[in-house]
Amino acid sequence: MATVLSVSGSPSASSRTGRLLRHLDQRLIAQGHEVVPLDVRTIPAEALLGADFRHPAIVEATELFAHADGVVVGTPVYKASYSGVLKALLDLLPQYALTGKTVLPLATGGSTAHVLAIDYALRPVLNSMGAAHIVQGWFTLDKDITAREDGSVTLAPVAGEALAQVVDQFSAALGRTPVLAAAG
């Protein structure tokens, strides 16, 4: 099947966003995909904030994006937008790092007031980076994600059903996305 890069844009090691992504990774693996997790918070701050394109961690992240067939991008919503740490990474990737890729944008937050952050903040950036297909994203309320001590999560039934549906749509889209030749 496809190789999926699962990117957590949360700055916190114990975030619901990161845990949710790792939970969804398991569904993609069960569907036969290879999933490569990337927690942006593990990239050294000096590389991100100093815009060090040659830093080994930035070079490695760029290669992960290049080798992926699809990308899941998850972020907590802060002040009606995606996280700054995610923005810092996206700014350091090549302009068309998502060319030919299927992308699933996901967000978490404390209020439904932030539900449009995916469509008005994150989706335009992903589109500008050349994504071949950005599937319907999903916003999950923090209250619908219960973190367990072992690092796993339990989802409220309605949230779990909705997330399963968007992940399945993403998985199906991975098989239909044409690989576009790079402009030379």
N, C-alpha and C positions, 0 to 999 in steps of 0.2 A: 504494500500500500504506500502511503505517503509518509514523508518525514515532516513532523510538526514541531515548530519552535514555540514553546509556551512561555511567554514573557510576563513576569510579574513586575509591575511598575510601582510596587509599594516600597516605601523606605523602611518599613518595620519587619523584623524577622518573624513576629508572631501575628502578622496581619491576617484578617479574614480573607482579603483578596488573594494572597499567596496560597493560603490553605484551600480556598475555593478552586484555584487553578490546578493545584496538585490533585484535587478530587476529580476534576473534569479530565485531567490527563489520563486517569485510570480508565475512563469511558472510552477515550480515543485509543488507548492501548488495547482494550478489549475488542475494539473494532478492527484491529490489525495494523494500526499506525505505529510508527516509531515516534516517540515523543522525547524532545530534548528540552528540559526545563532551564530557564534563565531568570534568575532573580537579579534585577538591575542593581539592587542595593549592595550586591557583592562586588560590583565593579568599583575599584578604588575611586574615592571622591576626587583626588587630585587629577585623575584621568578625565573624569566627567566634567568637572568644573573648570579645569585648565584647558579643555578642548584639545587634549593630546591624542590626535588621530593615530599616532604611531605607538601609543602605549599597548603592550601586549594584550591587555584585557579588552581594549577597544578593537584591536585587530581580530581577536578571537570572536567577539560578539558580532562583528561585521561578517566573519566567515560563517557563523551560525545562521545568520539571516540569509546569506547567499546560498547555503546548502539546503535550506528548508523549502518544502513544497507549499506549506501553509504556515500561518502564524496566528497564534491566539495571543491577544494583547489584553491583559487585565490591569486595571488601575483603580485605586480608591479615588473618589472624587473629593477634591479640596477646592473650596471657593469656586464652585461651578465648572471646574475643569479637571483634566487629568493631572497626575502628580508631576512635580518638578523633576524628580529623578528620572522618570520616563521621558520627559521632554528633553532633558540633557542627553540621554542616549540617542533618541531619535534625531537630534540635531547633529550628532557625530557620525551617523550612518551616511552612506552615499545617497545622493538625491533620489535615485530610483532603486533603492534597496528592496522594495517590495514588488518590483516588476515581475509579472507573471505569477504572482502568489495569491492564494486565497487567504483572506484575513477575517478573523472573528474578533470584534472588539467587545470587551466585557468591562463593566464597572460596578463598584460597590459604593454604598454611601448610607448615611444615616437618615436621609429624607428623600421622599419622592420629588422634592423640589429640584433635585440634581439629575433627574432621569434623562434630560435632554443633553447632558454633557457628552454622551457618546456621539450623538448626531451633529452637535454644533461645535464641539471642541476637538474630539479625537478623530472622527471620520474624515474631516477635511485634510488633516495632516497625513493620515494613512493613504488617502486618495492622491495627494500631491507626491507621495513617494512611489507611485506607479502601481499600486495593488491592482491585480487583474480583476478581482472580485472581492468586495467587502460584503460578507453575508450579514443578515440582520443581527445586530448586537443585542446585548441584554444587560439591564441594570438590576442588581440584586440589593435589596435593603439589608443593612447590617443585622437587623433583628431576625432576618430569615436564615442567618448562618450561625450555627452554634459550634464553637471550637471545642474540641475534646482535648484532654490532657496529652493524648498520644500524637497530636498534631493533625488529626483528621477532622472532618466536619460532618455535621448533620444539617441537612437543609429542610426548611419548612416544606411540606408537601407541594404546595402550589409552585414555589420557587424551584424545587427539585424537578418537577415535571417540565416547567418552562425551560430550564437550563438543559435538560436532557434533549428537548426538542431542538434548541438552537445548536447544540453540539452535534446532533445527528444531521442537521441541515448542513453544517460546516463540513462534516465528514463526507457527506454525499457530494458536496460541491468540490471537494478535493479531487475527486475522480473525473470531474468535467472541466477543470480549468486548463485551458491551452497554455503550453509553455511558449512564451514569446521570446523571439531571438533578441539579443541585446543590440541596440543601435551601434553601428560601428562607424 
